[in-house]
């Protein structure tokens, strides 16, 4: 599970600054939408900043608000998934968690993860799973069922045709010692904060190293870095 915990807002409560995860809930069905929002009530570290029921409202929200997590119901009317991801590029901190029904196709989920979605939740998930998923994804991790993770990884089992054999290892050799250590910690599931503590660095420095690592390994984010690690045998 993996990527950056950046645009977390700081608000004042009880005279002390607390980090709050800003969430947008985009669901077509009122009962589901309001039920999700109800679960977040009373959570000091999670705040619903917008709730929408259609694509037009979601587009407006993406353009006007800064937020950290988009809980996106795949049954949202008028949903253009590609368009939503394009909108979120303007808000680099935002991460998407899909809300799916049990009959939603696995191939669609896999394609969504490969496109940049950070995880998914079944509509049968309980409140504790919802809260944990939001916090985990906000911390830069992927939220997937174990069986789905293996299927996502299977799609990366063979290097793309354009890449020559062994090129992945050549890219790894270009990493500095610190960058290599950071990659190992990312693959172990460490957050940026945990990596910084382990290597006695600032979180800002860790983020800068990750930026350089992504460039060197030709990956876009931490989830792709993890998949890259599995594909090249760094983790099993």
Buried (B, 14 or more C-beta within 10 A) or exposed (E): BBBBBBBBBEEEEEEEEEEBBBBBBBBBEEEBBEBBBEBBEEBEBBBBBBBBBEBEBBBEBBEEEBBBBBBBBBBBEEBEBEBBBEBBEEBEBBBBBBBBEEEBEEEBBBBBBBEBBBBBBEBEBEEEEBBBBBBBBBBBBBBBEEEBBEBBBEBBEEBEEEEEEEBBEEBBEEBEEBBEBBBBBBBEBBBBEBBBEBBEBEBEBBBEBBEBBBEBBEBEBBBBBBBBBBBBEBEE
